[in-house]
Amino acid sequence: MTTAHQAPGESRPGGRTARTRRAVLAAVSEELAEGGFARLTMERLAQRSGVHLATLYRRWRSVDKLVCELLVEVSHEVPLPDTGGLQGDLRALAHAIGRFYGAARTRCLIEAMVAAAARDPQAAEALRSFFDERLGLAGAMVRRGVERGELPADTDPKAVMAALGAPFYYRILIARGAVDPALAESTATAVWAAARAGAYATAGAAKAPPAKGT
C-alpha cells in the first residue's frame, strides 16, 4: 500500500540509500522493543544501525520523525481485505488489526508515536496525516458496501473505519490490556450493526433509510 510519506531514495530498493533506511528503521524497532520510547536516542540508533550519527540527523533530524516513518512502514503489514461483502471485510480487517497490535513491537511503536505527538507539533501532524490516509484507504471497503446496498447511502466511510480502530487504541493506550481475537470479533460485529443502522451518517446529510434487510 502506498503512502504520502515515502522516504528519499526509496525508488532505488537495492541502492545504498534504501539499505541505510532499512538498517535505521530496523534499529528503531529493536530499540523500542528493548527500551521503549524514553530510551530512544539518535546516538543509540547510530550505534545499533551502524549509520553515522550525522547521516541520521541530516536525513531525519529527530527520533520523532524516525518513529513516524517506521509506523508508515509497518502499517503495510495490515492488508485491506475484499471478501465480497462488507461484513466479511470488517471482520477480516479487525482480526488483521488485532494481530498487528498484538505484537509487542507494534504496541511499543504506537505508544511511542502518541508520546511524540503529545510534545511535538510536527509529530502530531504526522500522526494525524497517517491516520487520515489510512482511514481514507480503508474507506474503499465501505464505499463498496454502499454500492452493494449493504449500508445507507449517506454512510461516512472514514467514520466507519475510525469506529473499527477505536477499541484497539483504547485497549492499548488507556486500558493497557491485551489485544486478542475476542476484541476483534466484538468490534467487527458492533461496527457492522451500527453501520447498517445508519449510525455513521455523513455530517449534515439528510437521514437515509436503513440498509436493505435491516
N, C-alpha and C positions, 0 to 999 in steps of 0.2 A: 504494500500500500504506500503510495507516495504521500509526502507531506510538504508543507511550505517551509520546513526548517532544514533543508539539505545543507550539509557542511561543504565548505570549499574542497574541491578535489575529488568529490565522490563520483564524478563522471569517469574517473580512472580507477576502477576497482582493484587493479593489480599494481598500481603505482605506489611510490613512497608515501605520498600524502595519505592515501587510503590506509596503508599499513600503519602509519603513525596514528591515525584516527582510531583504528581498531584496537591498537595497543593501549591507547589512553582510555578509551571507553571501557575496555576490559579492566583496567586498573581502577577506574571509578566504581565499577560494580563490585569488585573484590574488596575495596576499601570500605564501601558502605556496608557490605555484608559482615565485615570483621569488626568495624569500629563505629559504624553509624555516621550520620552527617556531622556531628560535633567534632569528630577527629579528622574529617576530610580536609586536607590542605593541598595546595599546589606542590609543595615540597615532597609530600608523601607520594603524590601521584607521579611526579617526575622520577622518584627513586624506584617505584614499582614498575612503571611502564618502560623505563629506560629512555624516555624522551627528555630532552634538555628542558630545564625549567623556563628558559627564555622563550622556547618554542610554545610551551603551554600558555604563557602569558600573552604572547603575540597573537595566537590563534583564538584563544577562548577568554582570556582576561580574568576569569574568576571561576571558582568551583561551582557557583550557581549556574553558569552557562553550560558547564560540562554536565551537570545533573539534568538540565533541560534537554540537552542533546541525547543523553542516554535514555531518557524517558521516551523520546520520539523513536529512537532506535528499537527499543524492546517492545513498543506498542505494536510493531509489525507482527508480533507473535500471536496476536488476537485476530484471527481471520473473521471476516464478515460472512455469515452463512447465507445460503439461498436454498432452503429446503422445499420451496414450492408453496409455503403458507407462512403467514406471519407468526402464528402460534409456535410453530416449529422453529422459526428463525429466532424468536425471542428466547426460547428455551436453550437452543444451541449456543447462542451468544452469551447468555447468563452463565452457563456452565464453563464456557471458554474464559470469561472474565474471572470466574471463581478459581479456575486452575491457575490463571495468570497471577492473581493477587494472593493465592495460597502459597506461592513460592516466597521464601524468605527474602531473596534478593530484590524481588519486585516490591514487596512490602516496605523494605528499607528505602527503596528508591522513591516511592510516592510520599513517604514520610519526610524524606529529605527535600523533595520538591516543594511540599507545602511549607516546611520550615523556611526554605529560602524565599518563597513568595511572601511570607509574613514580614520579612525585613528588607526586601529588595524590590522596588517597583518594577524593575526590568524583569526579574524572575516572575513576579506576579503577572505581568503582561504575557510572558512566555507561557505560563501555565494556563491562562485564560485562552490564549490563541490555540494551544494544543488541544484543550478540551472542546473548544468551539469547532475546530476542524474535525476532531473525532466524531462529535455529535452529528455534524453535517454529513460525513461519510456514512455513518451507520444509519442515518435517516433514510437512506435509499431503501432499506428494508420496509420502513413504514410507508413510504410512498408506493411501493409495490402492493402493500396490503390495502391501501386506499383504492388503488386502481382495480384490485380484485373484488372490491366491495366488502372487505373484511372489517373496515373501520369507517366511521363517519368521514365525510368529505372534508370537513374543516379540521381534521386532526393535525396537530403540530408535530412533525417528525422529531424535532430536537427535544421537545418536551417529553415525548415517549422514551427516547433514549436516555435523557437525563434521569428519568424516574427509574429506568432499569439499572443505571450505575449507582444511584444514590445509596442504596442499602449497603453496598460493598464498602463505600468510603466511610459510612457511619460505623460499620463494624470494625474497620481498620483504624480509623483516626479517633473515634470517640469512645466506642465501647471497648476497643482494644481486645476484641475477641477473635476467634478462629474464623477463617473463611472456608466454608465447607459446602458440599453439594446440596445440603438441605436449604441453605440460604439462596443458592442459585435457583433451585426449584420453586421456592415460595415467591421469590422476586418475579420470576418469569410469569407465574400464574397470576399474581396480583396485577402486574402491569398489563397483561393481556386482557384481563377482565375490565380494568379501568379504562383502557383504550377503547374497547368495544362499547363501553357505556358512554363514551364521549367526554371523559374526564380531561383529556388533553387537547381541548379545542384551541385553535389559534386565537390569540388575544384580540378582542374586538369583533370577531366573526359572529355572524348570526348562528344561533344554536341549530346544529344539524341533527336529524333523527339518528337514533342508534343504528349501528351496523346491522345488516340483514341477519336474521336468525337470533337476535337478542330479545 
